Amino acid sequence: MNRSRPLILTVDDEPANRALLRKLLGHQGYDVVEAEDGAAALAAVEEHHPDLVCLDVMMPRMDGIEVCQRLRSQPKNAGLPILLLTALDRSEDRARGLEAGANDFLSKPFDEIELAARIRSLLRTKALQDRLADLLGQYVSESVAAEALRDPYAVSLGGDRRHATTLFADVRGYMALVAEQPPETTLDLLNRYLTVVSDAVEDEGGTVADLLGDGIFAFFGAPVMHADDPARAVRAALVMQAAVSRLEIPSMPGVRLQTGIGITTGEVIAGNVGSERRMHYAVVGEPVNVAARLQTAAGPGQILIDDATHRVVSDLVTVQDLGSLRLAGKGEWVHAYNVLALEQVRPA
């Protein structure tokens, strides 16, 4: 979140302590929001998204340790710096705070210079982490970047079984379109196209696994699962088709792109694929193979889905039943449907 000055949340049940912190932090150039107890602190984090929390330990009902635990239980707060302010000096008390997820301690009564130094240190660390998240998010989906930053030790080869929906899409007639074009024009086309299709996936909570030349490989249900992942994938596909059909390439006036899309739903392995030195997050399994072949079979402007996806989204979309298709590279036939549109909501 872009701010002109860092925002610090101070949490203390004593008004005098909050007033002191407000004065000291204001002098140091920070904006301050306050909470008088643990419940108010949790609500303030949700509403204001502070850059750092100064958290008193000894509070009635919900103490600072429990507040810390609750904040850390939510992945989105994994990088939020928490400075515990405590009159407790025993090593076991500090150990409890560290185990709960606190980043640092400051003993009461505290020195203004030490308070300023600890806050600057924690904010520098957060700024570096935010920058890393921004950079990482340019190379992998935000959901994958967030998972890696939340638990770096979980980033290893292997994966787990889960139910997911896979989507493949590419430009129809791409090779003919760019055959006579200079590389600069081809790159401009790809960047514009891949921007709109990637946005369509991520706006529906999906994960972009790979950009395959003029194609995209994406999935819904990993690493973040939703109850309606198949519907999200189909909505994303429809948005893609509409956005791509409207896309204008300044260096190719009059050219209108069309995509072919394949979608399947089923059990896959989701995890990191590659080597110990270079890997990417992906899903593998037969549904992935079928989705890729459905995309190959799709004509310009078609969204082909398998029977498993259709069973879930049949009430949400209008489809054309294509019957059984013989897909390239597969011995058996696959029942496929062409998605035409979202069902119109009828007035009550």
N, C-alpha and C positions, 0 to 999 in steps of 0.2 A: 504494500500500500504506500503510495507516494505521499509524503508529508514534508512540509518545510522544516518542522522540528519533531524529534522523537516524542512519542506519547507514552507516559509512564503511569501505570495504575498503582496507586498506593492503597493498601488494605490494612486497616487497624481499627479496633473497636473503641479506641480512645480518641475523642475529637482533638485533644491537644497534640497528640502524636501526628495525626493527619495534617493539622495546621502547620506543624514544624516541617514535615516533609514537603508540603506544598510550597512553603517559603524557600527552603533550601534548593529544591529542584527547579523552582522558578528562577532563582538566581543563576543556576547552572545552564539555563537556556532550554529547559524541557517544558512541554505541556503536561498537565497533570489531570487525571480523572481519579475520583476517590470511591472507595467502598468501605462500609462500616462493619461488615461481617463476611463470612465465607460464602453464603448464598449470594449476596450482592456482588462479591468478587467474580463468581462464575458468570453471573448475568452480565457484568461489565466487560469481561473478556469477550463474550459472545457479541455484544453490541458494538464495542469500540475497537476491538482488535489491537490492543496496545503493543508497543515494541518491547516492553519490559514490565515485570510485576515486582513491586516491593511488598513483601508479604509478611505480616506479623505472624508469629507462631502461636502465641498464647491468646486465643479468642474463645468466647463461649460458643456452645452448640457445635460448630464446625471449626476445628483449629486449622492452622496453616498447613500442617502436614496432610490433612485430609483434602484440603483445597488443592494442594500440589498434586496429590495422587489422582484426583478427579481430572485436573487439567491434562496430566500426562496420559490419562487413559484414552484421550481423543487424539488420533494421529495428526490432526491439523494443528495441535498445540505442541507438537514434539520439539519444535525449534524455539519456542517462546522462552526467553531468559527469565528465570525466577530467582530473586534475591531474597533470602529469608532474613528477617530482622528478629533477633531473639535475645532474651536475657539468659537463656540456658547455655551453660558453658561445658557441660559434660560431653565427652567424646561420643557416648552412645546416643545422645540427643542429636548431635550433628550427623551421626551415621544414619539415623532414622530419616532426617531431612534429605540426605543425599540419595538414599534408597527410594524415597518418594519422588525424586526427580528434580530437586533443587540444584541450581548451578553454583550458588555461592552463599556464604553466610556473612552477616555483619552483626556484631554484638551490640546490644543496648547498654548504656547510652553510647551512640556512635559519634565518630568524628566526621565533620563535614568533608574534610579533604579525602578521608578514606572512602566515604560514601561516593564522592564524585569519581574517584579512581576506579572503584569496583563497577560502577554503572558504565563508565566509558569502556572498560574492558569487555563487559558483557555485550554492550551495543556493537562494539567492533566485531566481535565474534558473530553476532546475529547478522550484521551487514555482509560479512563474508559468506555466511551460509545462504543468505537471500540471493547474493550474486551467483553462487554456485547453482542454486535452484533455477535461476533464470537461464543460465548457460545450459544446464542439463536439460531443461524443458525445451530447448531449441533442437535437441537431438533425439529425445524420446518424449512420449506423451507425458502430460503433467502428472497423471496418476502414477505412472511408473517412476518418475522423478521423485515424487513425494514419498513413495514406498522405499526407494533407495536411500533417501536422506533420513527417513525415520528410523530405519534399521539397516545400516550398511552391511552388517554381518550376514544379513539374509540374502545378499546379492551373491549367489553362488550358482553353479550349474545344477540343473535338475528342476523339478517342479512338482505339482500336485494335480490330481484329477479334479475336474470341475465341469459343470454344464455351462457351455458358452455358445454364443452366436458369432459366426465368422463371416466376414464380408470381404470380397475382392471386387475391385473396379478398375477399368482402364478405358482409354480413349479408343473409340472405334475408328479405324482407318488412319491411325497415327503415322505409320511409316510413309504412307502416300502423302499425308499432309506436309511432312517436314522434309521430304526427299529433296526438294529443290530450294530449301530455305537455308540461310546462313546459320551458323551455330548460335549466334546471339538471339535470333528469332526463335529458334527451338527452345533455348533456355528460358526466354521470356514466356513462351507458351506453357512450358512445364511448370514454372513457378506460379503462374496465375492459376492454372488448373489445380495443382496440388494444394494450393492455399485454400481454395473453396471446398475441396473434398475433405481435407484434413479438418477444417473448421466444422464441417457437417458432422463428422464422427465425434469430435471432442465436445461439441455443443450438446450431444445426446449422452455424454458420459462414457463414450467408447475409448478404446486404446488404439492408436496408430502404431502398428508393429513395424511396418517397413514401407518405404517408397520405392517402387519397382519400375524405374524408368517412367513410363506414362501411366503406371498403375499404382494402386494402394492396397495394402493388406492390413485389415483392421479387425478388431473383435470386441465384443461386448460381454462382460461377465468376468473379466480378469484385468488387472488385479482387483478391481472393485466390482462387486456383484450387485445387480439390481433385480428385483422381482420381474421386471418387464423388459429384460435385455433384448429378446427377439423383436418386440415392438419398437424399441429404441433404434435397433439396426435398420428396420424397414423405414422408419421415419427419416433416419439419416440418409438412406438411399434415395428417397423421394426428394429430399432437400438438395442432395447432390445433383440429381438429374435436372432439377429446375435451375439451380445456380449455374451449372455448366452450360446449359442451353442458352443462358443469357450472357455468358462470358464473352467479352470483346477483347480481341488481341490487336492492339493498335498497329503492329507491323504486318498483320494479316487481315486487312479490312474485308468484311463480308463473310469471313469464315466463322462457322458456328460448330462448336464441338458437341459430340454426343458420346455417352458412355455406355458400356455394358457392365452389369453388376450381377454377382452371384452371392447368395446368402444361404447358409445352412445353420442348423442348431443341433447340438449333441454333445456327448462326453468327449473331452479333450484333456491333454496334459498341458497345463499352463506353467511356464517358468522360463528360466534363462537357458538359451541355446547358444552354443559356440564353443569357445575354449576358455581356459582360465584367464587368458590375457585379453580376449576380445569376445564379448557376448552381447546378445540382445534379448529382450523379453518377447516371447512369442507363444503361440499355442500350436500344438501338433496333434494329429489324429486324423482318422478317416473323414470326419465332417469338414476338416480344413481342405483335404484333397478334393472333395466333392464341390465345395464352394468355388475353388479355383477353376474347376472344369465347367461349372454352371456359368461362371463369368465368361469363359471362352466361348460357350455356346450362345450366350446372350447376344441379341441383335442390337443395333443402335437404339438407345433409349429404353431398353428392356431391363427389368429387375427380376431375375429368376430366383425363386426361393424353393427350398425342398419341402417335403411333406411335414417334417417335424416343425419347421418354422410356421408353415401355413396353419397347422392345428392350433398354434398359440395365438396367431394374429388374424384368424379368419373373420372375426367380428369387427376388426378395425379397418380392413382394407377391401377394396374391390379388386378381384383378380380374374385372370383368364386361365382356365385349366388347360394346360398343354399336354396332359396325359404323361405317358412314360417316354423319357428321352434316353437315347443311347449316347453316353458322354464319351468323349475321346479319352482313351487310356483306361476305361473301366469296362469290365466284362458284363456287369449287370445293368439293368435299366433303372432310371431314377425318375420318380414322379415329380414333376415340376409345375410351378405356377408362375405366371407373369403378373407382377403387381402393377396395377393401373393407377390407383389413387387411394387416398384415405377415404373411408366412409364419411359421408356428410352426417353431422349430428342433426337428427330430426327434432324439431321443436316439440316440447311436451304438450 
